[in-house]
Amino acid sequence: MDKIHVPVLLNESIDSLNIKPDGFYVDCTLGDGGHSQAILKQLSSKGLLLSIDQDSFAIEFVKDFYKAQPNWIIKQSNFRYIDKLVAEIGRTPDGILMDLGLSSRQLEESHNRGFSYQEDNEPLDMRMDTNLGVTAKDILVVLNNKQLAKLFLEYGEERYCALIAKTIKENIDHINTVGDLTRLIYKVVPANNTIKNPSRRVFQALRIVVNDELDSLTETLDRSFKLLSKNGRLSVISFHSLEDRIVKTYFNDKAGSGEGELLFKSSIAPTDTEIEQNSRSASAKLRCLIKN
Ligand SMILES: C[S@@+](CC[C@H](N)C(=O)[O-])C[C@H]1O[C@@H](n2cnc3c(N)ncnc32)[C@H](O)[C@@H]1O
C-alpha cells in the first residue's frame, strides 16, 4: 500500500483536545500516525506525546516513515495498559485520543492476517497483536454452534447468525482462508440491495472477539479518565454502534455524576465532503469528555 491511512475527523478530534503546547498527550491508536503528527505540530519542545499501538507492523511503519522527535515516545502495547505506560513517563496527561478499529493499512496490507473479507487467500487470523494466542480460525473451531451464533448476534448484530453458525460448523474442516468463509456465508446469506457484503458483520464479530476489543475499550475509558489532569480531555472516535454505545454510556455517566462534562451535546459526524473523499469515515462518531 503506497498511500497512508487518511485520519478521520482530523480537525474535529484535534480541536476537541484543546492542545496546550507544553502539555502531555496520549494517542492510544497510532495507526499510520496521522493524528499523532497533528498533535506533535501543536507541541513545543516542553510538550510530550506518547503514541501507542498494539500492532508491531504499525509501529515499524511509523518509525520508518517519520523522523524521530525527542518529544515523541512510541510504544507497542494494548492501550488497556495506558496507566502503566503513563506511570513510566511520570507526567499527567492533558488529553487522550482513541481512534478505534483498524487502519486502511491493516485492511490493505495485512501481513497475512485476513482482516478484510476481500482478501480471499489470507488465513483467518485477525490478531492486531500477533503475540496474542487465539486466531479467528481457533474461535470457529473451539466454539459450538450455539456459542458461535451468539457471538455473531452480539458482536455483529447478524440476524442470520444461527444459519451461518450451523453452516460453519458443518464445513469447519474446509474453512481455512478468508475466501473459504466468505463463499460459505454467500451461500446462506445472499447479497442484496441492503446487505452489500453478507460477510461484513461476521468479520466484525470475529475481529472484536479475537482482539477483545469491547472489554479493552471499556477498561481503557475508565483508566484514561482517571489519569487525566483537571480540565483534561478524552476524545474517542468510534466506528460502529457497539463501540459508540460503550463510549456514550461512560461519558454520560461521568457527566451525570458531575465528574466530567460533555464537549458536544451529541456525537460529531464527518461532513459530506469528508465522506466523499474518504468513504471509510462514513460511520465515524467523535465524542469528547472534559474532566472536572
Ligand atoms: C483507525 S486506526 C488509527 C489511525 C490513526 N489515527 C492514523 O491517523 O493513522 C486504529 C489503530 O489502533 C490500533 N488499535 C486498535 N485497538 C487497539 C488496542 N486495544 N490497543 C492498542 N492499539 C490498538 C490498531 O492496531 C490501529 O493501528
The ligand as an ORCA input file, in Angstrom:
! r2SCAN-3c Opt
* xyz 0 1
  C      -8.158      3.599     12.942
  S      -6.511      3.161     13.230
  C      -5.778      4.653     13.805
  C      -5.348      5.540     12.701
  C      -4.557      6.733     13.161
  N      -5.340      7.616     13.991
  C      -3.972      7.494     11.990
  O      -4.216      8.721     11.879
  O      -3.279      6.888     11.177
  C      -6.597      2.250     14.720
  C      -5.250      1.735     15.209
  O      -5.439      1.386     16.579
  C      -4.794      0.188     16.850
  N      -5.516     -0.436     17.964
  C      -6.784     -0.890     17.970
  N      -7.103     -1.389     19.175
  C      -6.005     -1.211     19.963
  C      -5.709     -1.522     21.312
  N      -6.597     -2.129     22.106
  N      -4.507     -1.178     21.803
  C      -3.589     -0.576     21.002
  N      -3.795     -0.293     19.698
  C      -4.998     -0.590     19.186
  C      -4.866     -0.606     15.565
  O      -3.813     -1.545     15.518
  C      -4.745      0.505     14.502
  O      -3.424      0.671     14.096
*
